[in-house]
Amino acid sequence: MKKIAFDFDDTLATHEVQRLATMLIKAGYDIHIVTSRLSNQNCQTPRWNDDLYFIADILGIPNDKIHFCNLTPKWKFFCDNDDFDFHIDDDAEEVDEINKHCKGTKALHFVSTFDNHAIRIIQKEIE
């Protein structure tokens, strides 16, 4: 089973990417959230990530599949967790760094002009 991670802000927070994640979950993929955000334990309020947890709950992504990088570069997470096949992120620099440093995970760049053509490209990549 392929293991796929999504960034949250400006990626999984968008309806287009939520639809893609839903399709992948229904197809049996192991879906995770990997975010640069601070975890609730490392920020000013325990409700800091309520929006993220709300979307994860709607999509059926359990809390143990949500990974907070606490403002460290994501490539460090993926080098330590090299069993991810793909990571989808809107930050081109994060994508480049993951692809540069991590052998196991391929990062794909999500742009805000996401459309059906882009979804087909990602689906082809994960097959």
Secondary structure, DSSP 8 states (H G I E B T S, - for coil): --EEEE-IIIIITSHHHHHHHHHHHHTT-EEEEEESS--GGGSS-TTTTHHHHHHHHHHT--GGGEEE-TTS-HHHHHHHSTT-SEEEES-HHHHHHHHHH-SS-EEEE--TT--HHHHHHHHHHH-
